Each structure stands twice: as C-alpha cells, then as structure tokens.
Amino acid sequence: MGNTILSHVLFSCSKVNLDLNNFFSESGNSHKIYNLNTFELSAKHLLEYPDANANCVLQMESDGWFFILQYRFSYYKWFNDVPTISNWNKFFKHIVEVEQNQIWQDFYSDIKDESWPECETFEKIDSLPDYISSEIKQLYCPPVTEINTDDQLLEFLAITYFDSISKVNKFAFDAPVYQLSDYFDYKIQPLIDLSKMLNWQWNDQLSKQFYNQMLRANATHMAWIDIIKQYHDSIVSDIVCPVNLDLWERALLIAKVCQTLTRDPRTLKWQNNGRILEHDSATLIKLLQG
C-alpha cells in the first residue's frame, strides 16, 4: 500500500493529475505511479532493500487484522500468485531449525515414568517395552522436515504465518509510524503533516476523491477479510461452521485463531488430523480443545 499512499499525497497536493477511474489496477494496486512521479517523495522497501541515499519520512505498519490482509495484498498486488504445493518456495524459504534429538529428549523427559528406561533418540523406541513404545507412537510424531503434501504445506504455512503475525514490530528509522488501519479509516493527519513538511498545499476535496476510489479498488480485499473474521469469530467461540478457503487461506486463518487463543500451532497434533478446515471447522476446534 506504500504506492497507494504516495499517490494519495501526490494527487491531494496537485503534483500529479490522475484519471482515478483508470488509475488502479484490477487487483487494486497503484504501481502506475512509478511512471508518473517526478518528485523527491517515493515509496520504498527500505528494510528489505536499504538505500543510503534515501531518508525515511514515514514508516508504514500493518496492525491488527491488517497483518492478515497484508498477505492477500502481497499475493494479489505484487506476486499475482498464491502459495501452493507446486510453488510455495517462490514465497518462502523452508529452513529446518529443529534439533530432532533435542525435541525428542524434551518430549520423552516430560512424559516418562521414573521406572522407564532412558531412550536417547526416537529411532530407539522399538527397544523399549511394548506398552511404552505403543503409548509413545500414539503421542509423538517427529517434526516434518520436508514439504511434499498439502497437509505438510498447511502445517508449514500456519506456523510461518503465526510466527510472522506474532512478532513485535521494531522500527528501524527515526520517522513517524503510520498504521494501515488508520489510513483505511481516513485518519490522514500524518499525510497532511508530510505535505506541510514538503511545503505542498493539501486539497481536502482531491484527498477524499482519491480515498473513495481507493476503497472501491480494494473492495474485494476488504470483503475477503470480513469473511476471514467471521470464520475466526466462530472458531474461537467453538461454533462449527462450513469453510470454503484455499490452502494458504486456511493456514492464515489457523495462524490468526492460534494467536487469538495464545496457542502455538506447533502444539497441535497435525499428524493425526489431515485436511484441517478443508470442509468445516470441526477438526480444528477439536484440536484446539485437545
């Protein structure tokens, strides 16, 4: 949304003359501003692509549900694609950060009785008495280190999204922070302040014209987040409901539900429950209760 907010400022200050009926793309992006902007103000991803010649004057932040919406914005406005089993590594790096033996030892230490023998690795459970090994096989599954199936991808994405939306933002620049939710609520004082800093004249009428067209251009995205919210609210209230979502959307919903319930998705028994949220929310609710 950086280019949208840049375009908003430029248009509101009469620095560019935009045909708002044709300015936004079908996905709602404002990338056309690249070819129209001749001014010192620009939109950049300075964290990902540092620029020693750039001075940050406003930092954008996703907050609340916009942490969720930002993924759809990214997929639809930038990648023009969504993660699937055949292309997920276009979006993410799967870095195995688990120490299998340590995870096993922590698990075994937590559940073992004092009378049980030591067992240093999961591979040695067949040397344990049958009554112990059978119980372990029902409770423990080694962490997934490969992604070859939709179920494995769902687990990987849910954990990845959860870690991302649970991070505490750390701002790298000495510049005001602007929440994306404030922009959609038309709380635009930071943009007006920015125009004053540049000695540009702000036009309220032009600003409202741009804002209203921006809402229309992003209407499908906002309708989508409303649907995700409805699913979320039902699940956290233990209400079973039909679910009709793509795999990446299901993973994102699981991540948000887990964040709300302060439940790390790594603790879910993924191995015993395939097709989570494929048709309804019953399985996920059961997992969260278990």
Secondary structure, DSSP 8 states (H G I E B T S, - for coil): -HHHHHHHHHHHTTSS---HHHHS-TT---GGGGGT--SS-----TTTS--TT-----EEE--TTHHHHHHHHIIIIIISS---TTTGGGT--------HHHHHHHHHHHH--TTS----SGGGGGGS-HHHHHHHHHH---------SHHHHHHHHHHHHHHHHTS-----SSS-EEEHHHHHTT--HHHHHHHHHTT----HHHHHHHHHHHHHHTHHHHHHHHHHHHHHHHHHTT---B----HHHHHHHHHHHHHHTT--GGGS-GGG--STTSSBSHHHHHHHH-
